Amino acid sequence: MLQDLEDISRELGQDFIAFGDSAYPLNRYMQRILKGPATGEGLTAWERRYNALMARFRIIVENVFAVCEQSWGILRDRHNLRLGNQAVGKLFPLAILFYNIRTILYGNNIVSYMGEDVLMDITLSEYLSFIIE
């Protein structure tokens, strides 16, 4: 995944950074919530501000996954999805694709949480042409 992020960044001419949980490494292409050192010392003011900002985006991503799970029952945990047994790697991206299409056409409440300025002004045909490339 890190190699993919690096390749995308090189192609775009700017860093493309993913945000994950604390299990992911902290480097140029992968960011995560910052934790205080084991010695018990706290985070700096900058680190606390960073965590607060990123928590807002994490909430959005988690809400999108929840909406997709509610909309497409096969994605629910009770189906005990496992990599290698089901096409999990295809199901979630497909659900996100449909979610994005629905958002472009009708909007959603997550956008209202963040404000309209976070949405790119994009048409459905522009979005689909970007996906197909």
Buried (B, 14 or more C-beta within 10 A) or exposed (E): EEEEBBEBBEEEEEEBEBEBEEEBEEEEBBBBBBEEEEEEEEBEEEBEEBBEEBEEEBEBEEBBBEBBBEEBEEBEEEEEBEEEEBEBEEBBEBBBBEBBBEBBEEEBEBBEEEEEEEEEEEEEEEBBEEEEE
